[in-house]
C-alpha cells in the first residue's frame, strides 16, 4: 500500500510561522547520504524521553532504531519530524497493523517541553487523525509516561493505579481520549539480585517437574520457530489489556524471522528463554531480555508469557530466573539494571517481578479514542 501524500496547510491548527511536519526519510543504512534526518529524528526522540524520565534508560542509537522503520509487510509505519525554523523539536508517528479487518492505529506525539502549549501537538494530532481515516482506522491508542506529581489524579477504570492529571493527560482528554489502563515501569538492580534469583530459580525448578528450559539468541533456531511463533501470537490475546483493542496476530516462522532480523541488523542482543513441555515437546512459556550495543547500558525485559493451559507450575518464575542467570553470567555482566513494563492489574507477573526485586520507577497511561 502506498502511503498518501499530506498537505500541511490542510492540517494546521496553529499559525506558528516556520512550523513544518516533515515526512521522515528512512534511509536503508545510516551510512547513506540521506540519513541526516533520521539521525536528528532519533536524537530528538532521546531528548524528549530524557526530559520526561530524567534519564537515558530508553535511549537508542540511530543504527539501533533504523531497522524498526524499514518497510514491513506486517504494518505500515508513518512518521514525521516536527521542525520549527529548521530545527527538529519533536516527532509524530502512527503505526497501522495489517491484520485482516484491523481498525486499530497506534500513535505518538512527542515534543520537547519548551514547545508545549503552542498548538503544535494539536496540529500533529490532526495529521494522525487524517492518516487514520485515510487507512480506514477508527481506534487510536497511545501510551505516555506520567511522572508522579501533586494535585488532581486520574484513576484507571480497571481499578488498578492512577496518574496525575498532567500536561500529557490534559492533552489526551482535550482530544477525546479516555484513560483505559495504567502500566507500571519497574527496574531490577542487576548488581544485587543474584542470591534472590538463585533462590527463586530453585523454587521454580521444584514446582515445574515435566518442563525444561531452552534458550537461544536471535535469530530463532529452526527447531523452535514454529512453537515460538505460536506463543508470540498469543501475546496479542492473552495479556491483560483492559478495554484497549488489539488484533489477533498471526505469526509464523517467516514473520518471526522478520521480527528477529530487526534485532540482529541493529546489533542488539535478544535472549529468549523458553519452557518446553517434555512429554509433548511444545514450547509453553517464554521471556525475552534485550540489550543494545552499549554493554554498560540498561537491559530491557520485553515479552513474557505462559500459555493458559500450562499455568500453575511457576513457569513464569522459571523462565524469568533462568533468563536472568544466563544474562548475568554469560551475556551482559556489565549491564546495571533491567527495565520492564506490566499492566498494573497483572498481579501474577507483578508478583514474580516483585519477588525477584523489581521496584516501580514510573507509570504510563494507556489512552484510547474511537473516531466517529
C-alpha positions, 0 to 999 in steps of 0.5 A: 500500500502506498502511503498518501501524500499530506498537505500541511496547510490542510492540517494546521491548527496553529499559525506558528510561522516556520512550523513544518511536519516533515515526512521522515526519510528512512534511509536503508543504512545510516551510512547513506547520504540521506540519513541526516534526518533520521539521525536528528529524528532519533536524537530528538526522540532521546531528548524528549524521553530524557526530559520526561524520565530524567534519564537515558534508560530508553535511549537508542542509537540511530543504527539501533532504531533504523531497522524498526522503520524499514518497510514491513509487510506486517504494518505500515509505519508513518512518521514525521519530524516536527521542525520549527525554523529548521530545527527538529523539536519533536516527532509524530508517528502512527503505526497501522497493523495489517491484520485482516479487518484491523481498525486499530492505529497506534500513535505518538506525539512527542515534543520537547517541553519548551514547545508545549502549549503552542498548538503544535501537538494539536496540529500533529494530532490532526495529521494522525487523525487524517492518516487514520481515516485515510487507512480506514482506522477508527481506534487510536491508542497511545501510551505516555509516561506520567511522572508522579506529581501533586494535585488532581489524579486520574484513576484507571477504570480497571481499578488498578493505579492512577496518574496525575492529571498532567500536561500529557493527560490534559492533552489526551482528554482535550482530544477525546481520549479516555484513560483505559489502563495504567502500566507500571515501569519497574527496574531490577538492580542487576548488581544485587539480585543474584542470591534472590534469583538463585533462590527463586530459580530453585523454587521454580525448578521444584514446582515445574517437574515435566518442563525444561528450559531452552534458550537461544539468541536471535535469530530463532533456531529452526527447531523452535520457530514454529512453537515460538511463533505460536506463543508470540501470537498469543501475546496479542490475546492473552495479556491483560489489556483492559478495554484497549483493542488489539488484533489477533496476530498471526505469526509464523516462522517467516514473520518471526524471522522478520521480527528477529532480523530487526534485532540482529541488523541493529546489533542488539542482543535478544535472549529468549528463554523458553519452557518446553513441555517434555512429554509433548515437546511444545514450547509453553512459556517464554521471556525475552531480555534485550540489550543494545550495543552499549554493554554498560547500558540498561537491559530491557525485559520485553515479552513474557508469557505462559500459555493458559493451559500450562499455568500453575507450575511457576513457569513464569518464575522459571523462565524469568530466573533462568533468563536472568542467570544466563544474562548475568553470567554469560551475556551482559555482566556489565549491564546495571539494571533491567527495565520492564513494563506490566499492566498494573492489574497483572498481579501474577507477573507483578508478583514474580517481578516483585519477588525477584526485586523489581521496584516501580520507577514510573507509570504510563497511561494507556489512552484510547479514542474511537473516531466517529 
